[in-house]
Amino acid sequence: MRVTISHNKPLEQVKGAVDHSMGQVFNGLGGGMVEFTDHHRQWHGDTMAFSMTARIGFIKTPIKGTVAVTAIDVTVDVYLGLLEKLVPQDTVRAAIEGRVRGLLT
């Protein structure tokens, strides 16, 4: 899944906000039934690679992706694993977009 959000903030400010708050972007998906653990992130230039584990009851699935920050937008590419089948894609897309917009305000 890819979500792109435009911004008008300085690049370093956006990168700092993304770095500080990336774990919070996914919190609350699935009506709070999903727990996210094992958060990892690493920057390569203006792109952050991230991974975590989503747990719903006894089911665990890896979540991984990238966040690319440019002077005009933020693009989140994410692989949701089994979570993609359990939570509607429109719900996930709207949640990610809304939370990233919140980081940028």
C-alpha positions in Angstrom: 0.0 0.0 0.0 1.3 3.5 -0.8 0.1 6.7 0.8 1.5 10.1 -0.3 0.9 13.3 1.6 2.1 16.7 0.5 3.6 19.2 2.9 5.2 22.7 3.1 7.6 22.2 6.0 11.4 22.1 6.0 12.7 18.7 5.0 14.6 18.2 8.3 11.6 19.1 10.4 9.5 16.5 8.5 12.1 13.9 8.9 12.3 14.6 12.7 8.6 14.3 13.1 8.5 11.0 11.1 11.4 9.6 13.1 9.9 10.6 16.4 6.4 9.4 15.8 6.4 6.5 13.3 5.3 3.9 15.8 2.2 6.0 16.6 1.1 6.1 12.9 -0.2 2.5 13.2 -1.6 2.6 16.7 -5.4 2.2 16.9 -5.7 0.2 13.6 -8.3 -2.5 13.9 -10.3 -0.7 16.6 -7.5 -1.1 19.1 -7.4 -4.8 18.8 -4.0 -4.8 17.2 -0.8 -4.5 19.3 2.4 -3.4 17.6 5.8 -4.6 19.0 9.4 -4.9 18.0 9.6 -1.5 16.3 12.8 -1.0 14.2 13.7 2.0 12.0 16.8 3.1 10.1 17.4 6.1 7.9 19.1 5.9 4.5 19.4 9.5 3.4 15.9 10.8 3.2 14.2 7.4 3.3 13.4 5.5 6.5 13.0 1.8 6.5 10.8 0.4 9.3 9.5 -2.9 10.6 7.4 -4.1 13.4 5.2 -7.0 14.4 1.4 -6.7 14.6 -0.4 -9.0 17.0 -4.1 -9.8 17.0 -4.8 -12.3 19.7 -2.5 -15.3 19.0 -1.9 -14.2 15.4 1.4 -12.3 14.6 2.4 -10.8 11.3 5.3 -8.7 10.2 4.7 -5.1 9.0 7.5 -3.4 7.0 8.0 -0.6 4.7 9.6 2.7 3.9 8.9 6.4 4.4 10.4 8.7 1.8 10.6 12.4 2.6 11.1 15.0 -0.1 10.9 18.8 -0.1 7.2 18.5 -1.1 5.8 15.2 0.2 6.0 12.2 2.4 5.4 8.7 0.8 4.7 5.7 3.0 5.0 2.3 1.3 3.9 -0.4 3.7 3.4 -4.2 3.5 0.8 -5.2 6.1 1.1 -9.0 6.0 -2.0 -10.7 7.3 -3.3 -7.5 8.8 -4.2 -6.5 5.2 -6.8 -9.3 5.2 -8.1 -8.5 8.7 -8.5 -4.7 8.5 -10.1 -3.0 5.5 -7.6 -1.3 3.2 -9.5 2.0 3.1 -9.5 2.1 6.9 -5.7 1.6 7.0 -5.1 4.1 4.2 -7.3 6.8 6.0 -5.6 6.1 9.3 -2.1 6.4 7.9 -2.9 9.5 5.9 -4.6 11.2 8.9 -1.8 10.4 11.3 0.9 11.5 8.9 -1.0 14.8 8.3 -1.2 15.2 12.0 2.6 14.9 12.3 3.0 17.6 9.7 0.9 20.2 11.5 
